[in-house]
Amino acid sequence: MVNKIIALLFVLSMIVAASASPALDKRSSCQLGGLWSGGGDALCSAHCIKQGNKHGGHCNKKKVCVCN
């Protein structure tokens, strides 16, 4: 239980850090989402939609978010 709480706090702190520094958003959304199966593409797509791209996005082989 304690490990889950620590992991959750770590993920939340990384999300806050990523939102505070826009230069890291493209890479961090794929890397943070990589903790769960398919989560990187979901976070990347959400990031692209937030930026105004209606088609979402995906993570490339270098784990960088590419908006479609």
PyMOL commands that set and color helices and strands:
alter all, ss='L'
color gray80, all
select helices_A, chain A and resi 2-20+22-33+39-50
alter helices_A, ss='H'
color red, helices_A
select strands_A, chain A and resi 57-59+65-67
alter strands_A, ss='S'
color yellow, strands_A
deselect
rebuild
show_as cartoon
